[in-house]
Amino acid sequence: MRRSHFSRRDFVKAAGALAGGPLLYPAVGCQRPSMSPPGEAAPQAEGPADYTLTIAVTPLELAKDHIVSTTTYNGQFPGPLLRLQEGKPVTIDIHNQTDTPEQLHWHGQFLPTDVDGAAEEGTPFIPPHGSRRITFVPKPSGHRFYHTHVRAGADLNAGLYAGLAGPVYIEPRNNPGNYDREVFLTLKEFEPTYSRGGDMAMDFLLPAAAVKELKDTGESSMNASLAKGMPHGFEVGYGSFTINGRMLGSGEPVRVKPGERVLFHVLNASATEIRSLALPGHAFTVVAMDGNSIPKPVTVPGLWLGTAERLSAIVEMNHPGIWIMGDTANDDRRHGMGIVVEYAGQKGKPRWIAPPPFHWNYAQFGNPGAVVAQPDRVFEMTFAKQNAAAEGFNRWTINGVAFAEDRMQPMFQVNHGKRYRLRMRNASDDIHPIHLHRHNFELTRVAGQPASGVIKDVVMLGGYQEAEIDFVADNPGLTLFHCHQQLHMDFGFMALFEYV
Ligand SMILES: [Cu+2]
């Protein structure tokens, strides 16, 4: 069965059966960065695991007569939705039936380094044709996910180019939101190919202020490279686009009734792309970002998500019809990036009406005017691109250093309990979805404007822009910081924090 959507009752049944006990009703998570206790090691469990994830190359039917072969969890995309309970230890058996070592990363959770799923932090690999059992204490509550965390490099069958991602929902200890039903949507492209440039949206982030000094630096570096006869570095494009592993029109529609309030948990599981999502005639009331509640709900005409970002938004179903909920990029939507929303009793072909262009300003989801805690220390970070410098791929640096297997020493030192501010400066024209492992962070400045109250684990940093994020060093152990764009993280855009 393809689980494109569930009723609440289905969720409780399915999750209860798997976890062997009753569960609380789902709600949106709520965590401040200063409230996260350290990752707790849990004793290794005996007997059967709570969940089993099997990594193998399997066929995947994206649409009728459109089958691809890719690596998946349990033969499906997305991987099974795991509903975990905050604070209740869970044991998971991971089997790797491929010929290459694997890492399974628990994105957005506060875990110890031996289970977080990043070799750079010291997590053991799941060996080829081998297995690993892990036990951990899930936290914090909210919409998280799991995905592979291996370097793909030039191999477009590896890393997040494959079908290795699945949603996690961690039930909070206390509860609920005002909605009738929950629907998980995982956005993902397949059939990757190399290209020399993309048509990715670049102008949707607000404020739009570019920093002249960063622009001058980035442009002169690019112009020097092109003047030497270098082509633009490789990018990646895709042949097919899916929501919940099905191309538009191929999967089950989201079936709704007038007046229903549907809570969508949207995950961008792309290896490289930014996605938008709109539903003609409807608005989205965002209640959580990356699984963390925002100070108050904010209603927007559509959503923007960088790679690995999640948004939880309630849509009031007040515009009966048969609609296409899809990406605003026409080409990507026509190649599958959409899902049909069908009101009960309505007939006809699904319709798409392009919304007026909408922008995305993270600060609007926070507390305007609230005073942010002062950091104990500020780390300056400048991100730069060396065009086509790594065998045709762009090489990426943080403060002049490209992370690589022989350059893995930690770049930043932190003390337990202290608050740190990362002052990030982007000297490239690309948008970077910046991710911190094992912690979350508060957005404190976006493109020159103050922000507060938005707690995330991925944030898009605009081309030639600056942003500041604060985190509390409260989960000891090596901590990976990287751009989540697969081409960027694989070619240098990573750094480690160490606790000293
Ligand atoms: Cu990047």
Residues whose N, C-alpha, C, O or C-beta is under 5 A from the ligand:
A	BS01	CU	I431 H432 P433 C483 Q485 H488
